Amino acid sequence: MSATGEDSSPIALLLGINEHPVAGFFLLYLVITVLTILVYQLGFAKKLPLLKSAVIYILLILGCFPLTFFGIGLPVAEGLLCAAAVLIIYKIRLHQSKKNKAEHL
């Protein structure tokens, strides 16, 4: 079975999942893992001890493997990209708000 434009997500096709399935899969896995870590850092991460952080990141990396299977046909990477964009905008606005509040005091 090969991936075609009808049944694959746009990012999966962009990464070449239909020409080179194995390399495309691992590139998609890398993209999903990086975006998941970015979304975690921007939205949910707190200061934790080193061992607890290591456990969280290991589980995050392992959890991205099944997401990659879904990401071939569903827009998982696209959704993570949108979530990262929203969180980046939120962090920028929060920083600007805190900066303005500090100037007015």
Biopython code that builds the backbone (N, CA, C, O; Angstrom):
import numpy as np
from Bio.PDB.StructureBuilder import StructureBuilder

atoms = [
    (1, "MET", "N", (0.848, -1.176, 0.000)),
    (1, "MET", "CA", (0.000, 0.000, 0.000)),
    (1, "MET", "C", (0.887, 1.230, 0.000)),
    (1, "MET", "O", (1.815, 1.329, 0.803)),
    (2, "SER", "N", (0.620, 2.139, -0.865)),
    (2, "SER", "CA", (1.395, 3.379, -0.911)),
    (2, "SER", "C", (0.482, 4.546, -0.598)),
    (2, "SER", "O", (-0.719, 4.513, -0.867)),
    (3, "ALA", "N", (1.073, 5.569, -0.029)),
    (3, "ALA", "CA", (0.299, 6.762, 0.321)),
    (3, "ALA", "C", (0.124, 7.624, -0.917)),
    (3, "ALA", "O", (1.067, 7.846, -1.676)),
    (4, "THR", "N", (-1.077, 8.097, -1.105)),
    (4, "THR", "CA", (-1.351, 8.996, -2.221)),
    (4, "THR", "C", (-1.853, 10.312, -1.691)),
    (4, "THR", "O", (-2.033, 10.473, -0.484)),
    (5, "GLY", "N", (-2.082, 11.258, -2.582)),
    (5, "GLY", "CA", (-2.581, 12.554, -2.183)),
    (5, "GLY", "C", (-3.979, 12.509, -1.610)),
    (5, "GLY", "O", (-4.380, 13.421, -0.887)),
    (6, "GLU", "N", (-4.728, 11.467, -1.919)),
    (6, "GLU", "CA", (-6.095, 11.352, -1.427)),
    (6, "GLU", "C", (-6.163, 10.964, 0.044)),
    (6, "GLU", "O", (-7.063, 11.406, 0.759)),
    (7, "ASP", "N", (-5.224, 10.144, 0.503)),
    (7, "ASP", "CA", (-5.340, 9.608, 1.860)),
    (7, "ASP", "C", (-4.207, 10.012, 2.790)),
    (7, "ASP", "O", (-4.063, 9.421, 3.860)),
    (8, "SER", "N", (-3.405, 10.990, 2.422)),
    (8, "SER", "CA", (-2.305, 11.439, 3.267)),
    (8, "SER", "C", (-2.460, 12.910, 3.621)),
    (8, "SER", "O", (-3.051, 13.692, 2.876)),
    (9, "SER", "N", (-1.916, 13.262, 4.776)),
    (9, "SER", "CA", (-1.954, 14.664, 5.181)),
    (9, "SER", "C", (-0.945, 15.458, 4.354)),
    (9, "SER", "O", (0.018, 14.887, 3.841)),
    (10, "PRO", "N", (-1.154, 16.756, 4.220)),
    (10, "PRO", "CA", (-0.251, 17.564, 3.394)),
    (10, "PRO", "C", (1.207, 17.558, 3.869)),
    (10, "PRO", "O", (2.122, 17.528, 3.045)),
    (11, "ILE", "N", (1.429, 17.585, 5.174)),
    (11, "ILE", "CA", (2.813, 17.580, 5.652)),
    (11, "ILE", "C", (3.465, 16.234, 5.385)),
    (11, "ILE", "O", (4.653, 16.177, 5.065)),
    (12, "ALA", "N", (2.703, 15.140, 5.512)),
    (12, "ALA", "CA", (3.249, 13.820, 5.199)),
    (12, "ALA", "C", (3.663, 13.752, 3.731)),
    (12, "ALA", "O", (4.715, 13.202, 3.405)),
    (13, "LEU", "N", (2.844, 14.304, 2.854)),
    (13, "LEU", "CA", (3.201, 14.328, 1.436)),
    (13, "LEU", "C", (4.394, 15.240, 1.178)),
    (13, "LEU", "O", (5.248, 14.932, 0.346)),
    (14, "LEU", "N", (4.451, 16.359, 1.890)),
    (14, "LEU", "CA", (5.563, 17.286, 1.741)),
    (14, "LEU", "C", (6.881, 16.627, 2.148)),
    (14, "LEU", "O", (7.928, 16.909, 1.566)),
    (15, "LEU", "N", (6.823, 15.758, 3.138)),
    (15, "LEU", "CA", (8.020, 15.063, 3.606)),
    (15, "LEU", "C", (8.345, 13.835, 2.759)),
    (15, "LEU", "O", (9.314, 13.130, 3.038)),
    (16, "GLY", "N", (7.558, 13.582, 1.750)),
    (16, "GLY", "CA", (7.859, 12.522, 0.793)),
    (16, "GLY", "C", (7.462, 11.136, 1.238)),
    (16, "GLY", "O", (8.152, 10.168, 0.918)),
    (17, "ILE", "N", (6.374, 11.014, 1.964)),
    (17, "ILE", "CA", (5.944, 9.707, 2.443)),
    (17, "ILE", "C", (5.493, 8.802, 1.296)),
    (17, "ILE", "O", (5.525, 7.578, 1.425)),
    (18, "ASN", "N", (5.073, 9.395, 0.175)),
    (18, "ASN", "CA", (4.620, 8.560, -0.943)),
    (18, "ASN", "C", (5.773, 8.079, -1.821)),
    (18, "ASN", "O", (5.661, 7.023, -2.443)),
    (19, "GLU", "N", (6.887, 8.829, -1.890)),
    (19, "GLU", "CA", (8.039, 8.380, -2.685)),
    (19, "GLU", "C", (8.955, 7.473, -1.887)),
    (19, "GLU", "O", (9.412, 6.448, -2.395)),
    (20, "HIS", "N", (9.228, 7.840, -0.641)),
    (20, "HIS", "CA", (10.136, 7.086, 0.226)),
    (20, "HIS", "C", (9.430, 6.866, 1.560)),
    (20, "HIS", "O", (9.578, 7.674, 2.477)),
    (21, "PRO", "N", (8.669, 5.786, 1.679)),
    (21, "PRO", "CA", (7.829, 5.589, 2.868)),
    (21, "PRO", "C", (8.600, 5.540, 4.196)),
    (21, "PRO", "O", (8.157, 6.122, 5.186)),
    (22, "VAL", "N", (9.735, 4.860, 4.220)),
    (22, "VAL", "CA", (10.460, 4.721, 5.482)),
    (22, "VAL", "C", (11.091, 6.050, 5.888)),
    (22, "VAL", "O", (10.947, 6.488, 7.029)),
    (23, "ALA", "N", (11.782, 6.681, 4.961)),
    (23, "ALA", "CA", (12.405, 7.975, 5.264)),
    (23, "ALA", "C", (11.343, 9.027, 5.563)),
    (23, "ALA", "O", (11.520, 9.837, 6.473)),
    (24, "GLY", "N", (10.248, 9.029, 4.816)),
    (24, "GLY", "CA", (9.156, 9.965, 5.053)),
    (24, "GLY", "C", (8.515, 9.755, 6.410)),
    (24, "GLY", "O", (8.146, 10.718, 7.084)),
    (25, "PHE", "N", (8.378, 8.476, 6.822)),
    (25, "PHE", "CA", (7.804, 8.182, 8.129)),
    (25, "PHE", "C", (8.684, 8.743, 9.236)),
    (25, "PHE", "O", (8.185, 9.372, 10.169)),
    (26, "PHE", "N", (9.991, 8.519, 9.139)),
    (26, "PHE", "CA", (10.883, 8.995, 10.195)),
    (26, "PHE", "C", (11.010, 10.514, 10.191)),
    (26, "PHE", "O", (11.187, 11.117, 11.249)),
    (27, "LEU", "N", (10.923, 11.142, 9.025)),
    (27, "LEU", "CA", (10.896, 12.605, 8.988)),
    (27, "LEU", "C", (9.605, 13.135, 9.621)),
    (27, "LEU", "O", (9.631, 14.119, 10.360)),
    (28, "LEU", "N", (8.493, 12.488, 9.332)),
    (28, "LEU", "CA", (7.223, 12.875, 9.949)),
    (28, "LEU", "C", (7.283, 12.661, 11.458)),
    (28, "LEU", "O", (6.771, 13.482, 12.218)),
    (29, "TYR", "N", (7.902, 11.570, 11.897)),
    (29, "TYR", "CA", (8.074, 11.309, 13.328)),
    (29, "TYR", "C", (8.914, 12.415, 13.966)),
    (29, "TYR", "O", (8.590, 12.889, 15.055)),
    (30, "LEU", "N", (9.970, 12.820, 13.305)),
    (30, "LEU", "CA", (10.831, 13.891, 13.823)),
    (30, "LEU", "C", (10.062, 15.209, 13.923)),
    (30, "LEU", "O", (10.164, 15.911, 14.930)),
    (31, "VAL", "N", (9.296, 15.547, 12.888)),
    (31, "VAL", "CA", (8.511, 16.786, 12.886)),
    (31, "VAL", "C", (7.466, 16.763, 13.999)),
    (31, "VAL", "O", (7.313, 17.745, 14.725)),
    (32, "ILE", "N", (6.752, 15.655, 14.135)),
    (32, "ILE", "CA", (5.731, 15.547, 15.177)),
    (32, "ILE", "C", (6.366, 15.603, 16.564)),
    (32, "ILE", "O", (5.812, 16.230, 17.467)),
    (33, "THR", "N", (7.508, 14.964, 16.747)),
    (33, "THR", "CA", (8.185, 14.991, 18.041)),
    (33, "THR", "C", (8.644, 16.398, 18.400)),
    (33, "THR", "O", (8.444, 16.845, 19.529)),
    (34, "VAL", "N", (9.250, 17.095, 17.459)),
    (34, "VAL", "CA", (9.721, 18.460, 17.714)),
    (34, "VAL", "C", (8.542, 19.386, 18.024)),
    (34, "VAL", "O", (8.611, 20.187, 18.956)),
    (35, "LEU", "N", (7.472, 19.279, 17.252)),
    (35, "LEU", "CA", (6.304, 20.122, 17.497)),
    (35, "LEU", "C", (5.630, 19.789, 18.832)),
    (35, "LEU", "O", (5.139, 20.689, 19.513)),
    (36, "THR", "N", (5.601, 18.524, 19.208)),
    (36, "THR", "CA", (5.018, 18.132, 20.485)),
    (36, "THR", "C", (5.835, 18.682, 21.645)),
    (36, "THR", "O", (5.274, 19.182, 22.621)),
    (37, "ILE", "N", (7.153, 18.594, 21.545)),
    (37, "ILE", "CA", (8.017, 19.148, 22.590)),
    (37, "ILE", "C", (7.856, 20.661, 22.661)),
    (37, "ILE", "O", (7.832, 21.231, 23.752)),
    (38, "LEU", "N", (7.745, 21.311, 21.515)),
    (38, "LEU", "CA", (7.551, 22.764, 21.493)),
    (38, "LEU", "C", (6.230, 23.149, 22.156)),
    (38, "LEU", "O", (6.186, 24.078, 22.963)),
    (39, "VAL", "N", (5.161, 22.441, 21.821)),
    (39, "VAL", "CA", (3.856, 22.734, 22.419)),
    (39, "VAL", "C", (3.895, 22.464, 23.920)),
    (39, "VAL", "O", (3.323, 23.228, 24.698)),
    (40, "TYR", "N", (4.554, 21.404, 24.330)),
    (40, "TYR", "CA", (4.680, 21.112, 25.762)),
    (40, "TYR", "C", (5.444, 22.232, 26.462)),
    (40, "TYR", "O", (5.026, 22.697, 27.522)),
    (41, "GLN", "N", (6.545, 22.662, 25.886)),
    (41, "GLN", "CA", (7.353, 23.720, 26.497)),
    (41, "GLN", "C", (6.584, 25.032, 26.588)),
    (41, "GLN", "O", (6.655, 25.723, 27.604)),
    (42, "LEU", "N", (5.861, 25.372, 25.552)),
    (42, "LEU", "CA", (5.151, 26.650, 25.522)),
    (42, "LEU", "C", (3.906, 26.659, 26.401)),
    (42, "LEU", "O", (3.543, 27.704, 26.940)),
    (43, "GLY", "N", (3.256, 25.530, 26.553)),
    (43, "GLY", "CA", (1.976, 25.548, 27.224)),
    (43, "GLY", "C", (1.893, 24.848, 28.560)),
    (43, "GLY", "O", (1.051, 25.205, 29.384)),
    (44, "PHE", "N", (2.736, 23.865, 28.802)),
    (44, "PHE", "CA", (2.498, 23.022, 29.960)),
    (44, "PHE", "C", (3.697, 22.803, 30.861)),
    (44, "PHE", "O", (3.523, 22.366, 31.999)),
    (45, "ALA", "N", (4.896, 23.086, 30.406)),
    (45, "ALA", "CA", (6.100, 22.761, 31.166)),
    (45, "ALA", "C", (6.225, 23.617, 32.418)),
    (45, "ALA", "O", (5.939, 24.815, 32.415)),
    (46, "LYS", "N", (6.658, 22.966, 33.477)),
    (46, "LYS", "CA", (6.962, 23.645, 34.733)),
    (46, "LYS", "C", (8.367, 23.223, 35.146)),
    (46, "LYS", "O", (8.915, 22.251, 34.625)),
    (47, "LYS", "N", (8.934, 23.954, 36.075)),
    (47, "LYS", "CA", (10.247, 23.597, 36.588)),
    (47, "LYS", "C", (10.124, 22.304, 37.381)),
    (47, "LYS", "O", (9.420, 22.246, 38.390)),
    (48, "LEU", "N", (10.811, 21.274, 36.918)),
    (48, "LEU", "CA", (10.798, 19.970, 37.569)),
    (48, "LEU", "C", (12.231, 19.512, 37.796)),
    (48, "LEU", "O", (13.152, 19.987, 37.132)),
    (49, "PRO", "N", (12.419, 18.588, 38.735)),
    (49, "PRO", "CA", (13.753, 18.000, 38.888)),
    (49, "PRO", "C", (14.171, 17.277, 37.602)),
    (49, "PRO", "O", (13.335, 16.898, 36.783)),
    (50, "LEU", "N", (15.461, 17.101, 37.453)),
    (50, "LEU", "CA", (16.025, 16.554, 36.218)),
    (50, "LEU", "C", (15.466, 15.177, 35.874)),
    (50, "LEU", "O", (15.127, 14.922, 34.718)),
    (51, "LEU", "N", (15.365, 14.298, 36.849)),
    (51, "LEU", "CA", (14.881, 12.941, 36.571)),
    (51, "LEU", "C", (13.418, 12.941, 36.130)),
    (51, "LEU", "O", (13.041, 12.195, 35.226)),
    (52, "LYS", "N", (12.603, 13.765, 36.760)),
    (52, "LYS", "CA", (11.186, 13.847, 36.361)),
    (52, "LYS", "C", (11.053, 14.428, 34.958)),
    (52, "LYS", "O", (10.223, 13.969, 34.174)),
    (53, "SER", "N", (11.854, 15.423, 34.638)),
    (53, "SER", "CA", (11.833, 15.985, 33.283)),
    (53, "SER", "C", (12.270, 14.947, 32.259)),
    (53, "SER", "O", (11.688, 14.854, 31.178)),
    (54, "ALA", "N", (13.288, 14.170, 32.592)),
    (54, "ALA", "CA", (13.766, 13.127, 31.675)),
    (54, "ALA", "C", (12.674, 12.098, 31.421)),
    (54, "ALA", "O", (12.484, 11.667, 30.283)),
    (55, "VAL", "N", (11.950, 11.697, 32.472)),
    (55, "VAL", "CA", (10.863, 10.721, 32.308)),
    (55, "VAL", "C", (9.774, 11.293, 31.416)),
    (55, "VAL", "O", (9.254, 10.597, 30.544)),
    (56, "ILE", "N", (9.425, 12.563, 31.630)),
    (56, "ILE", "CA", (8.384, 13.190, 30.814)),
    (56, "ILE", "C", (8.796, 13.235, 29.346)),
    (56, "ILE", "O", (7.996, 12.908, 28.470)),
    (57, "TYR", "N", (10.034, 13.635, 29.069)),
    (57, "TYR", "CA", (10.471, 13.728, 27.677)),
    (57, "TYR", "C", (10.598, 12.351, 27.022)),
    (57, "TYR", "O", (10.311, 12.203, 25.834)),
    (58, "ILE", "N", (11.020, 11.359, 27.776)),
    (58, "ILE", "CA", (11.090, 10.002, 27.218)),
    (58, "ILE", "C", (9.694, 9.515, 26.857)),
    (58, "ILE", "O", (9.491, 8.955, 25.780)),
    (59, "LEU", "N", (8.723, 9.725, 27.758)),
    (59, "LEU", "CA", (7.350, 9.315, 27.456)),
    (59, "LEU", "C", (6.763, 10.127, 26.306)),
    (59, "LEU", "O", (5.983, 9.607, 25.508)),
    (60, "LEU", "N", (7.136, 11.399, 26.222)),
    (60, "LEU", "CA", (6.674, 12.239, 25.119)),
    (60, "LEU", "C", (7.212, 11.715, 23.786)),
    (60, "LEU", "O", (6.484, 11.640, 22.796)),
    (61, "ILE", "N", (8.495, 11.356, 23.776)),
    (61, "ILE", "CA", (9.111, 10.834, 22.553)),
    (61, "ILE", "C", (8.499, 9.488, 22.166)),
    (61, "ILE", "O", (8.252, 9.234, 20.987)),
    (62, "LEU", "N", (8.255, 8.635, 23.142)),
    (62, "LEU", "CA", (7.622, 7.342, 22.843)),
    (62, "LEU", "C", (6.171, 7.520, 22.398)),
    (62, "LEU", "O", (5.695, 6.787, 21.531)),
    (63, "GLY", "N", (5.474, 8.479, 22.979)),
    (63, "GLY", "CA", (4.084, 8.710, 22.623)),
    (63, "GLY", "C", (3.893, 9.295, 21.242)),
    (63, "GLY", "O", (2.809, 9.204, 20.665)),
    (64, "CYS", "N", (4.938, 9.894, 20.713)),
    (64, "CYS", "CA", (4.846, 10.454, 19.364)),
    (64, "CYS", "C", (4.871, 9.379, 18.282)),
    (64, "CYS", "O", (4.484, 9.630, 17.141)),
    (65, "PHE", "N", (5.329, 8.178, 18.645)),
    (65, "PHE", "CA", (5.378, 7.107, 17.646)),
    (65, "PHE", "C", (3.986, 6.723, 17.150)),
    (65, "PHE", "O", (3.780, 6.665, 15.937)),
    (66, "PRO", "N", (3.010, 6.455, 18.044)),
    (66, "PRO", "CA", (1.664, 6.171, 17.523)),
    (66, "PRO", "C", (1.024, 7.385, 16.848)),
    (66, "PRO", "O", (0.243, 7.239, 15.908)),
    (67, "LEU", "N", (1.357, 8.580, 17.332)),
    (67, "LEU", "CA", (0.831, 9.781, 16.680)),
    (67, "LEU", "C", (1.302, 9.875, 15.229)),
    (67, "LEU", "O", (0.587, 10.391, 14.369)),
    (68, "THR", "N", (2.492, 9.379, 14.967)),
    (68, "THR", "CA", (3.016, 9.424, 13.607)),
    (68, "THR", "C", (2.195, 8.538, 12.676)),
    (68, "THR", "O", (1.965, 8.897, 11.522)),
    (69, "PHE", "N", (1.755, 7.390, 13.167)),
    (69, "PHE", "CA", (0.896, 6.543, 12.344)),
    (69, "PHE", "C", (-0.402, 7.265, 11.992)),
    (69, "PHE", "O", (-0.872, 7.203, 10.856)),
    (70, "PHE", "N", (-0.972, 7.952, 12.982)),
    (70, "PHE", "CA", (-2.170, 8.740, 12.705)),
    (70, "PHE", "C", (-1.840, 9.921, 11.801)),
    (70, "PHE", "O", (-2.665, 10.329, 10.984)),
    (71, "GLY", "N", (-0.633, 10.472, 11.945)),
    (71, "GLY", "CA", (-0.224, 11.643, 11.174)),
    (71, "GLY", "C", (-0.051, 11.393, 9.694)),
    (71, "GLY", "O", (0.019, 12.341, 8.912)),
    (72, "ILE", "N", (0.018, 10.145, 9.295)),
    (72, "ILE", "CA", (0.120, 9.846, 7.868)),
    (72, "ILE", "C", (-1.186, 10.212, 7.172)),
    (72, "ILE", "O", (-1.169, 10.792, 6.086)),
    (73, "GLY", "N", (-2.305, 9.880, 7.782)),
    (73, "GLY", "CA", (-3.596, 10.136, 7.144)),
    (73, "GLY", "C", (-4.376, 11.285, 7.728)),
    (73, "GLY", "O", (-5.249, 11.843, 7.063)),
    (74, "LEU", "N", (-4.078, 11.651, 8.966)),
    (74, "LEU", "CA", (-4.803, 12.725, 9.642)),
    (74, "LEU", "C", (-3.876, 13.925, 9.849)),
    (74, "LEU", "O", (-2.656, 13.761, 9.868)),
    (75, "PRO", "N", (-4.424, 15.101, 10.000)),
    (75, "PRO", "CA", (-3.582, 16.307, 10.123)),
    (75, "PRO", "C", (-3.036, 16.522, 11.543)),
    (75, "PRO", "O", (-3.323, 17.539, 12.174)),
    (76, "VAL", "N", (-2.251, 15.563, 12.037)),
    (76, "VAL", "CA", (-1.676, 15.675, 13.378)),
    (76, "VAL", "C", (-0.615, 16.769, 13.411)),
    (76, "VAL", "O", (-0.645, 17.634, 14.287)),
    (77, "ALA", "N", (0.314, 16.740, 12.474)),
    (77, "ALA", "CA", (1.391, 17.742, 12.449)),
    (77, "ALA", "C", (0.825, 19.137, 12.204)),
    (77, "ALA", "O", (1.313, 20.118, 12.766)),
    (78, "GLU", "N", (-0.195, 19.222, 11.371)),
    (78, "GLU", "CA", (-0.819, 20.521, 11.106)),
    (78, "GLU", "C", (-1.484, 21.071, 12.363)),
    (78, "GLU", "O", (-1.393, 22.266, 12.643)),
    (79, "GLY", "N", (-2.149, 20.205, 13.119)),
    (79, "GLY", "CA", (-2.777, 20.628, 14.365)),
    (79, "GLY", "C", (-1.749, 21.072, 15.395)),
    (79, "GLY", "O", (-1.954, 22.060, 16.101)),
    (80, "LEU", "N", (-0.639, 20.338, 15.481)),
    (80, "LEU", "CA", (0.434, 20.741, 16.386)),
    (80, "LEU", "C", (1.052, 22.063, 15.961)),
    (80, "LEU", "O", (1.425, 22.877, 16.806)),
    (81, "LEU", "N", (1.161, 22.278, 14.667)),
    (81, "LEU", "CA", (1.693, 23.540, 14.158)),
    (81, "LEU", "C", (0.772, 24.700, 14.534)),
    (81, "LEU", "O", (1.248, 25.761, 14.937)),
    (82, "CYS", "N", (-0.523, 24.510, 14.409)),
    (82, "CYS", "CA", (-1.485, 25.551, 14.814)),
    (82, "CYS", "C", (-1.433, 25.798, 16.313)),
    (82, "CYS", "O", (-1.473, 26.945, 16.757)),
    (83, "ALA", "N", (-1.342, 24.723, 17.095)),
    (83, "ALA", "CA", (-1.256, 24.877, 18.552)),
    (83, "ALA", "C", (0.008, 25.627, 18.937)),
    (83, "ALA", "O", (-0.030, 26.484, 19.820)),
    (84, "ALA", "N", (1.122, 25.323, 18.295)),
    (84, "ALA", "CA", (2.373, 26.030, 18.583)),
    (84, "ALA", "C", (2.266, 27.498, 18.207)),
    (84, "ALA", "O", (2.759, 28.357, 18.939)),
    (85, "ALA", "N", (1.632, 27.803, 17.085)),
    (85, "ALA", "CA", (1.475, 29.201, 16.666)),
    (85, "ALA", "C", (0.618, 29.975, 17.670)),
    (85, "ALA", "O", (0.951, 31.104, 18.032)),
    (86, "VAL", "N", (-0.476, 29.374, 18.115)),
    (86, "VAL", "CA", (-1.350, 30.035, 19.097)),
    (86, "VAL", "C", (-0.599, 30.262, 20.408)),
    (86, "VAL", "O", (-0.710, 31.332, 21.006)),
    (87, "LEU", "N", (0.156, 29.277, 20.855)),
    (87, "LEU", "CA", (0.900, 29.422, 22.109)),
    (87, "LEU", "C", (2.028, 30.434, 21.994)),
    (87, "LEU", "O", (2.324, 31.136, 22.961)),
    (88, "ILE", "N", (2.660, 30.524, 20.839)),
    (88, "ILE", "CA", (3.706, 31.533, 20.628)),
    (88, "ILE", "C", (3.095, 32.930, 20.679)),
    (88, "ILE", "O", (3.642, 33.832, 21.313)),
    (89, "ILE", "N", (1.968, 33.100, 20.016)),
    (89, "ILE", "CA", (1.289, 34.408, 20.047)),
    (89, "ILE", "C", (0.873, 34.746, 21.473)),
    (89, "ILE", "O", (1.010, 35.892, 21.903)),
    (90, "TYR", "N", (0.367, 33.762, 22.209)),
    (90, "TYR", "CA", (-0.035, 33.984, 23.599)),
    (90, "TYR", "C", (1.159, 34.405, 24.452)),
    (90, "TYR", "O", (1.054, 35.341, 25.246)),
    (91, "LYS", "N", (2.291, 33.722, 24.294)),
    (91, "LYS", "CA", (3.475, 34.057, 25.093)),
    (91, "LYS", "C", (3.993, 35.455, 24.757)),
    (91, "LYS", "O", (4.417, 36.188, 25.651)),
    (92, "ILE", "N", (3.963, 35.828, 23.481)),
    (92, "ILE", "CA", (4.411, 37.167, 23.081)),
    (92, "ILE", "C", (3.497, 38.218, 23.691)),
    (92, "ILE", "O", (3.971, 39.211, 24.243)),
    (93, "ARG", "N", (2.189, 38.006, 23.594)),
    (93, "ARG", "CA", (1.237, 38.969, 24.164)),
    (93, "ARG", "C", (1.359, 39.053, 25.683)),
    (93, "ARG", "O", (1.258, 40.141, 26.249)),
    (94, "LEU", "N", (1.572, 37.931, 26.340)),
    (94, "LEU", "CA", (1.745, 37.916, 27.790)),
    (94, "LEU", "C", (3.000, 38.688, 28.188)),
    (94, "LEU", "O", (2.982, 39.455, 29.150)),
    (95, "HIS", "N", (4.080, 38.485, 27.454)),
    (95, "HIS", "CA", (5.331, 39.209, 27.721)),
    (95, "HIS", "C", (5.142, 40.711, 27.536)),
    (95, "HIS", "O", (5.607, 41.505, 28.353)),
    (96, "GLN", "N", (4.453, 41.101, 26.452)),
    (96, "GLN", "CA", (4.195, 42.521, 26.212)),
    (96, "GLN", "C", (3.307, 43.111, 27.307)),
    (96, "GLN", "O", (3.528, 44.241, 27.743)),
    (97, "SER", "N", (2.321, 42.363, 27.744)),
    (97, "SER", "CA", (1.427, 42.835, 28.797)),
    (97, "SER", "C", (2.174, 43.034, 30.110)),
    (97, "SER", "O", (1.975, 44.037, 30.796)),
    (98, "LYS", "N", (3.028, 42.084, 30.458)),
    (98, "LYS", "CA", (3.822, 42.220, 31.679)),
    (98, "LYS", "C", (4.793, 43.384, 31.579)),
    (98, "LYS", "O", (5.015, 44.093, 32.561)),
    (99, "LYS", "N", (5.369, 43.586, 30.415)),
    (99, "LYS", "CA", (6.303, 44.682, 30.196)),
    (99, "LYS", "C", (5.582, 46.036, 30.345)),
    (99, "LYS", "O", (6.094, 46.944, 30.999)),
    (100, "ASN", "N", (4.406, 46.161, 29.740)),
    (100, "ASN", "CA", (3.630, 47.386, 29.849)),
    (100, "ASN", "C", (3.158, 47.640, 31.274)),
    (100, "ASN", "O", (3.127, 48.785, 31.724)),
    (101, "LYS", "N", (2.795, 46.589, 31.976)),
    (101, "LYS", "CA", (2.345, 46.725, 33.363)),
    (101, "LYS", "C", (3.498, 47.194, 34.260)),
    (101, "LYS", "O", (3.298, 48.005, 35.163)),
    (102, "ALA", "N", (4.698, 46.679, 34.003)),
    (102, "ALA", "CA", (5.857, 47.072, 34.794)),
    (102, "ALA", "C", (6.243, 48.527, 34.520)),
    (102, "ALA", "O", (6.722, 49.220, 35.418)),
    (103, "GLU", "N", (6.040, 48.983, 33.306)),
    (103, "GLU", "CA", (6.359, 50.380, 32.964)),
    (103, "GLU", "C", (5.385, 51.367, 33.606)),
    (103, "GLU", "O", (5.767, 52.490, 33.936)),
    (104, "HIS", "N", (4.148, 50.959, 33.783)),
    (104, "HIS", "CA", (3.131, 51.851, 34.336)),
    (104, "HIS", "C", (3.169, 51.907, 35.856)),
    (104, "HIS", "O", (2.506, 52.753, 36.455)),
    (105, "LEU", "N", (3.923, 51.031, 36.485)),
    (105, "LEU", "CA", (4.007, 51.051, 37.952)),
    (105, "LEU", "C", (5.039, 51.989, 38.445)),
    (105, "LEU", "O", (5.229, 52.117, 39.654)),
]
sb = StructureBuilder()
sb.init_structure("model")
sb.init_model(0)
sb.init_chain("A")
sb.init_seg("    ")
for serial, (resi, resn, name, xyz) in enumerate(atoms, 1):
    if name == "N":
        sb.init_residue(resn, " ", resi, " ")
    sb.init_atom(name, np.array(xyz, "f"), 0.0, 1.0, " ", f" {name:<3s}", serial, name[0])
structure = sb.get_structure()
